[in-house]
């Protein structure tokens, strides 16, 4: 979500992307960013199941 991460074609840019890049260089690790399929952060439905980013983390 703007301005933390914005889509620019097939690339992402913004504060969080810059921060992640700087930290990964400092601590020497690699990462992949994957957008969630439904584009949501996450809410629960009537049965308590999560959707969005939280749902993907919970489901593994």
C-alpha positions as CSV (number, residue, x, y, z in Angstrom):
1,X,0.0,0.0,0.0
2,X,1.3,3.5,-0.8
3,X,3.7,4.9,0.0
4,X,5.3,1.9,1.7
5,X,5.3,-0.3,-1.4
6,X,4.0,0.6,-4.8
7,X,3.8,-1.5,-7.9
8,X,5.7,-0.1,-10.9
9,X,5.1,-2.6,-13.7
10,X,6.6,-5.9,-12.5
11,X,8.8,-4.1,-9.9
12,X,7.9,-2.8,-6.4
13,X,9.2,0.5,-5.0
14,X,8.7,2.5,-1.8
15,X,10.0,2.9,1.7
16,X,9.5,-0.7,2.8
17,X,11.1,-2.0,-0.3
18,X,14.1,0.3,0.2
19,X,14.4,-0.7,3.8
20,X,14.2,-4.4,3.1
21,X,16.9,-4.0,0.4
22,X,19.2,-2.1,2.8
23,X,18.7,-4.6,5.7
24,X,19.3,-7.6,3.4
25,X,22.6,-6.1,2.2
26,X,23.7,-5.3,5.7
27,X,22.8,-8.8,7.1
28,X,23.6,-10.7,3.9
29,X,20.4,-12.5,3.1
30,X,18.2,-12.9,0.0
31,X,14.5,-12.6,-0.2
32,X,11.6,-12.9,-2.6
33,X,8.4,-10.8,-2.4
34,X,5.2,-12.5,-3.4
35,X,1.9,-10.5,-3.6
36,X,-1.1,-12.2,-2.1
37,X,-3.6,-13.4,-4.7
38,X,-6.7,-11.6,-3.3
39,X,-4.7,-8.3,-2.6
40,X,-6.0,-8.1,1.0
41,X,-4.2,-7.7,4.3
42,X,-6.6,-10.1,6.0
43,X,-10.0,-10.3,7.7
44,X,-11.9,-13.2,9.1
45,X,-15.1,-14.6,7.7
46,X,-18.1,-15.8,9.7
47,X,-16.5,-19.2,10.4
48,X,-13.2,-17.6,11.6
49,X,-11.1,-18.3,8.6
50,X,-8.6,-15.7,7.5
51,X,-8.2,-14.4,3.9
52,X,-5.5,-12.2,2.5
53,X,-1.9,-12.0,3.7
54,X,-2.8,-13.3,7.1
55,X,-4.7,-16.2,5.6
56,X,-1.7,-17.2,3.5
57,X,0.6,-17.1,6.5
58,X,-1.8,-19.1,8.7
59,X,-2.3,-21.8,6.0
60,X,1.4,-22.0,5.3
